[in-house]
Amino acid sequence: MTLRTIVQPTEPAVSVEDAKAFLRVVHDEDDAMIGRMIAAAQDKAEQITGRALTARELEALFEPEERAALPMPPIIDILAVSDDEGDLEYETRVEHGLTVVDPERRDGQLAVRYQAGYETVPDAVVQWILVQVSSMYEQRESFGRGADTTPMFRTFVDHLLDSYRMRIV
């Protein structure tokens, strides 16, 4: 399976304003840096959970015999299903938290275009992102001075993502 992003998310999981309030930052000089920290934390949360946190359009390409289980849930809408011969009628089912597309027929590679992401990012995930941003912001000076930035053991905060982690069966 090959996955590519067709339309990038337009909004981050956490706004710069919300992060600044969490950090108790009142000036605007660090807004761009805080935005990059939010993006980094969101990317990491999506890697850990296997979920799209904010709305985006994706295309998944499946080989002829491959099960068409759509990655990066939650699925908002399926926009198009096609194969080498054109558009297809299809049914969907949910297996182990993943939406599986069953086309009426299948000739060659299957392409599924869909929208994925939460309407509202879960509070536990938002909190995890805010804590990660806070940690990066507080340690931003240390990174340039060669401080030891080796991650410590998993903390309570890291476990906030556990219930959102996709389990591959």
C-alpha positions in Angstrom: 0.0 0.0 0.0 1.2 3.5 -0.9 -0.3 6.5 0.9 0.0 10.1 -0.3 -1.4 13.3 0.9 -3.5 15.1 -1.7 -4.6 18.1 0.4 -2.6 19.1 3.5 -4.4 20.0 6.7 -5.3 23.6 6.9 -5.4 23.9 10.7 -3.1 22.5 13.3 -4.4 20.2 16.1 -3.5 23.0 18.6 -3.5 26.7 17.7 -0.5 29.0 18.4 -2.8 31.0 20.7 -3.8 28.0 22.8 -0.1 26.9 23.0 0.9 30.4 24.1 -1.8 30.5 26.8 -0.5 27.1 28.0 3.1 28.4 28.0 2.0 31.7 29.5 3.7 33.5 26.7 2.3 37.0 26.1 4.6 38.4 23.4 4.5 37.5 19.6 8.2 37.2 18.9 8.2 33.4 19.3 5.0 32.7 17.4 6.7 31.1 14.3 8.9 28.9 16.6 5.9 27.8 18.6 4.0 27.0 15.4 6.9 24.8 14.3 6.9 23.1 17.7 3.2 22.4 17.4 3.7 20.9 13.9 6.6 18.7 15.2 4.5 17.5 18.2 1.5 16.8 16.0 3.6 14.9 13.5 5.0 12.7 16.3 1.5 12.1 17.8 0.3 11.0 14.3 3.2 8.7 14.0 2.6 7.2 17.4 -1.2 6.8 17.0 -1.4 6.0 13.3 -4.3 8.5 13.1 -4.9 11.7 11.2 -5.5 14.3 13.9 -6.7 17.1 11.6 -8.7 16.9 8.3 -6.8 16.2 5.1 -7.4 14.5 1.8 -5.4 11.2 1.2 -5.1 8.7 -1.6 -4.2 5.1 -0.8 -3.0 2.8 -3.6 -3.4 -1.0 -3.1 -1.9 -3.8 -5.0 -4.3 -6.2 -6.8 -4.5 -8.8 -4.0 -4.0 -6.4 -1.1 -6.8 -5.8 1.5 -8.0 -2.2 1.1 -7.9 -1.1 4.7 -7.6 2.7 4.8 -4.8 4.0 7.0 -4.9 7.2 9.1 -8.4 7.0 10.6 -10.8 8.4 11.5 -12.3 8.4 8.0 -14.6 11.4 7.3 -15.6 10.5 3.7 -14.6 8.3 0.8 -14.4 10.5 -2.3 -13.5 8.0 -5.0 -12.7 4.4 -5.6 -11.1 3.3 -8.9 -8.9 0.7 -10.5 -7.1 0.5 -13.9 -10.5 0.4 -15.7 -12.1 3.5 -13.9 -14.5 4.4 -11.1 -16.0 1.5 -9.0 -19.0 0.9 -6.9 -18.0 -0.3 -3.4 -19.1 -1.2 0.1 -17.3 -0.6 3.3 -16.9 -2.4 6.6 -14.9 -1.8 9.7 -12.2 -4.3 10.9 -10.2 -3.6 14.0 -10.9 0.1 13.8 -10.0 0.5 10.1 -12.4 1.1 7.3 -12.0 -1.6 4.6 -13.2 -0.8 1.1 -14.7 -3.7 -0.9 -15.1 -2.8 -4.5 -17.7 -4.5 -6.8 -14.8 -5.7 -9.0 -11.1 -5.1 -9.1 -8.8 -5.0 -12.1 -5.3 -4.1 -11.2 -4.2 -1.5 -8.6 -7.0 0.0 -6.5 -7.0 3.7 -5.7 -9.1 5.1 -2.8 -9.3 8.9 -2.3 -10.7 9.9 1.0 -10.8 12.5 3.8 -9.5 11.7 7.2 -9.1 13.4 10.5 -11.0 14.3 13.7 -13.7 17.0 13.7 -12.5 17.8 17.2 -9.1 16.5 18.3 -9.5 14.4 21.6 -8.6 16.3 24.7 -5.9 13.8 25.8 -4.1 14.2 22.5 -4.3 18.0 22.7 -2.9 17.9 26.2 0.0 15.6 25.0 0.8 18.1 22.2 0.8 21.0 24.6 3.1 19.2 27.0 5.5 18.3 24.2 5.5 22.0 23.0 6.1 23.1 26.6 9.0 20.8 26.9 10.5 21.9 23.6 10.0 25.6 24.4 11.5 25.3 27.9 14.5 23.4 26.6 15.1 25.5 23.4 18.3 27.0 24.7 19.8 23.7 25.8 19.7 22.2 22.3 22.3 24.7 21.0 24.7 24.2 23.9 25.1 20.4 23.5 23.0 19.4 26.5 22.0 15.8 26.8 18.6 15.6 25.2 18.3 11.8 25.5 14.6 10.9 26.0 13.8 9.7 29.5 11.5 6.7 30.2 7.9 6.9 29.2 6.0 9.3 31.5 2.3 9.6 32.3 2.0 12.2 29.5 3.3 9.7 26.9 0.5 7.3 28.0 -2.2 9.9 27.1 -1.9 8.7 23.5 -2.2 5.0 24.3 -6.0 4.7 23.8 -5.7 6.3 20.4 -2.9 4.1 19.1 -3.9 1.9 16.2 -3.3 -1.8 16.8 -2.3 -3.7 13.6 -3.9 -7.1 13.6 
